[in-house]
Amino acid sequence: MSAEGSISTTQRVWDLPLRLFHWSLALLVAFSLYTGINGGFKEMDYHMMSGYGILTLVIFRVIWGLIGSTHSRFRSFTNLSELIPYTRRLLNRDQTCIAGHNPLGTLSIVAMLVALTTQATTGLFANDDIFLEGPLVHLVDDATSDRLTTVHHLCAKALYVLIGLHLTAITFHELYQKDRLILPMISGHKKVLSTSADKPSFIRESVNGSILLTACAGFVYWLINYV
């Protein structure tokens, strides 16, 4: 049932920069995990380049969470105080679809961003005791580099857990609750109950996103080459 004064409508929920970020990050994380497992000189070169890409995207996402469109902003995230009530209603198939992130989705994003930030930054100082060193390893002593390398490996295991939970949640919403999550992250549009519609500005968001991504990439390039 719809809430009083609300109508079912298809809205633009996710802006283009956020969607491109999401799928690019998914590909880079998968590639980083693959190259990290397989090892090898050439694979680890790719692994490091992928890590730089992930760091760039994470920085982009944090800033986009402040200046992006409505549902991209952190202030639009569902209050975590609603986590327990939402979880108790989780098996109800008649829940109203939330336009942005639900409480569990908010928790997942925060955990994923923290894990990826830790993974990418510790990789800058990591070493494999053979031939590979992060670009900032010269800033710390050997013992610190070894500790950060350990954190880097542990964080990779944490990412497996978070990715597994993420995929399980998507499957649950898609198949059980019939709440489409994948298609809206491709098209940007989702059918929700709402009294107001988002007002997209495709050109402005695209320009701002492009400028921000370029700035983030420039910062990471400076970091790994000149610090």
Summary of the structure (lengths in Angstrom):
residues: 227
radius of gyration: 19.7
end to end distance: 57.3
largest distance: 65.1
contacts: 636
relative contact order: 0.19
helix: 68%
strand: 6%
